[in-house]
Amino acid sequence: MMKTLLLPPGLQIVLLILALILWGRYRMLSWTFVLIAVGSLYLLSVRPVADRLVGWLEMQQPTLDTRVFQQQASPEAIVVLGSGINGYTPDYDMLPQPSALLFQRLRYAARIADQTGLPILVSGGAANGINESAVMSRVLLEDFGVTTRWQENQSMTTMDNGRLSKAVLSQSNISNIILVTHALHMPRAAKVFRHQGFKVVTAPTAYLRTVQKYDWRDCLPMAAELRKSQLALHEMAGLLWYRIRYEI
């Protein structure tokens, strides 16, 4: 609830409500809230601003470099982090499916597994009665022909992903991993897994930043760009919170 109100467009709605409440006695303050709400909503909804926000996060960790496979301390497993399940799927006879973003992670993990022959751990807990790791494992097998060796099915946060994956992989004496998540999430995820003692080779995927020259149409507000900004601000807040809460 609080997270929703601190991110766009929830924050802008809160500011507009405050402006309405204060309008009678504090007209100037009310106008200030209105201008901040409208101005920030516009800026966060245009492509140049959204790209700058997501780009700052997506460029922090390197893409997968296949040369790591020839190094002495080469990775021993692939860890794929969950990112949501679609439960309402009449087109699949109501069989739960991965979200679009999670499917991108699974597809990339399958590609890496094909290149390296490394075993896969999927990490994701249960929400709304649907076990994410079980769905991930099924889709990897059915859609990509890749068998999952481990399922970590209790995590609900990125910190859980790291802590509980450590508990699973330590039983096989595995500490060197390739970590798969979307590029926007990788800075926080990599910090968490390194904090747990893993040697991490990052494999970011599903980049949201666009590579193009901007024109006047990119100054028009779009819901898709607002969503990108929302995701970026969520990750920035997460990085700050993890630094405060877990000192990482």
N, C-alpha and C positions, 0 to 999 in steps of 0.2 A: 504493500500500500504506500509506504513512505517513499520507496524507490520510484514508484509511478509518478508521484507528485513532484519529485525533484528533477525529473527528466522531461524534455519536451514531448508532447505539448502540454503535459500536466502542469509543469511549472508556470507556463504562460497563462493557463486557465486560473491558477491560484492568484497570480498577479492581477488579473482582470477582476476577479472576485473581490480582492482587497481594494482595488480602485473603486469598485462600486460601493463597497461598505464605507469607504472614507470620503466619498464624493461630497457629501453635504458639508463637512467641516474642514477638510484638508484638500482643497481643489488642486493645488499645485502638486502635492504628493500623489494624488490620484492620477493626474496627467503623466507624471513621471513613470508610474507603474504601467500605464497604458502604452507609453512609448517604448519602454523596455520590453514589454510583452510582445507587441506587434513587431518591433524592430528585430528582436532576437529570433522570433518565429520565421520572419522572412529570411534572415541571413542563414539560418540553419536549414532552410528549404531550398537553397540554390546550390547548384553543382560545384562551383569553385570552392565554396566554404566547406561543404560536406566532404569533398575530395581531400581538402587540406587536413581535415580532422582525422579521417580514416587513414590517410597516407602517413601521417605522423606515427601512427601505431603500426601499420603494416610494414613499414620499412625498418623497424627496430631489430627484427630477427631475420637471418639470412634464409634464402630458399634452400631446399635440399641440394647438397653437393654430392654427387655420386662418388667422388673421390674418397669419401669417408669409408667406403666399403673395402678399400685397399689398405686402410690404416691398421696399425697393430691392435689398437683397442677399438675394434669395429663394433657396431651396434649388435645387440643380441635379440632384440624384439621390437615390434612396432606397437605403440600405444595410440589408440584412437579415442578421442573424447566425444561424448554424446552432445547433442545440441537440439533435442526436442523430437517428439513423436506426434504424428498425425493419427488421432484415434478415429475420426469420422472419415471413413474411406469406402463409400458405397461402390466405387469403381473397382475396389479390390475385395469385394464381399465382406467389408468391414474388418479386414485383417489390418492391424496397425502397421503404418509405414513410417519411415524416417522423414523428418522435415527436409525441405529442399536443401538447406545448408548442411544438414547431417549427411544427406545422400552424397553431396560433393566430397565430404571428408571420407566417407566409406569408399567412394570410387578412387580417390587418390591413394588411400591405404592399400587397396587391392592392387593398384599399379605398382606401388613400392614393394609389396609382397611378391609380386610376379618378378620384379627385377632382382630382388635380393634373396628370396626364399626364406625370409625371416618369419617367425610365428607372430600372431597378432593377439593383443589383449584389447578388448573393448571395455570402455568404462562409462557406466551410466546407470543411475538408480531407477526406482519406480515412481511414476507420477500418474495420478488418476487411475491407478490400478493397472498400468501398463509398464512392464519392465523394459527399459530402454536397451540395456545390454543384450537382452534376448532378441529384440527386434533387429539390432545391429548385426548380431551373429547370423540370424536367419537371412537377412538381405545380402550379406557378404557371400553366403553360400549359394543362395538361389540366383542372384543377379551376376555374381562375379566368379563363382566357383572356388571361393577361398574359404577354407575352414578356419574358424576361430579356436585358438588353443585355450585362452582364458577369458572368463567373463567376470568383471567386477561390477556387481549389481546393487550396490548400496549407496553410491555417492549421489549427493544432491547439489554440490558446489564444486568449484574448481579445486579448492583446498582438499575436499573429500577425494576428488579424482587422484590427486597426487598421493595422499596418505594411504588410501585403500589399495591403489595400484602397487604401491611399495610393499604392502603386506602380502599381496598375491605373488609378485615377482620375486620377492626375497626368498620365497620357498624354493625357487629354481636358481637362486644365486645370480639373478640378472640385475645389473645396475646400469648397463649401457643401452639406451633406447633411442628409437626414432619416434618423435612425438608429432602426431598429426592432429591439427585443429585449424580453424580458419585463421587467416593472417592477422585479422583484427584482434583475436583472442590470444595469439601466440605470446606476446610479451608477458602477460600475467601467467599463462599456463607454464611457460618455460621457467619462470621464477619459482613457481610452486614446486615443480618436479625437481629442479636443482636443489631447492631447499630441503627436499626429502632425501637427497643424497644421490640422485640419478645423474649420470653423465648424459646430457641431452643433445641429440642432433635434431634440429628443428626442421619440420616439413610443413610449412604453412601452405594453405590452399584457400580457394574461394575468396580471392581478392575483390574488394568492393570499389577500390579506386579506379577511376576511368583514365585511360591514357589517350588524350585527344586535345585538340586546340578548342578553346572555348569561343563561343560567339554570343550574340545578344540573347538567343533563346535559353542559354544556360543561366541567365539572370532571372528567369521566370521560376516562381516557386513550384516545387513538385513534391508530392507525398513520398516518392521513393527516396529523394535526397534527404528529406526530413528523417526518414527511417535510418539512413546511413549515419546521419549526425547523432541520432538517438543512441545507436549502437556504439558509436565512438565515445560519446560522453559516458555511457554506462561503463565501458572498459576503463576510461580514465579515472572514474570514481572508484572502480574496483582496484586499480593499481594503488591509488591513494589509501584506500581502506586496508588493503593487505599490508602496505608498508606500516600503517599505524597499528593494526591488530596483530600481525604476525612478524613484523620487522623484517620483511623481505623486499 
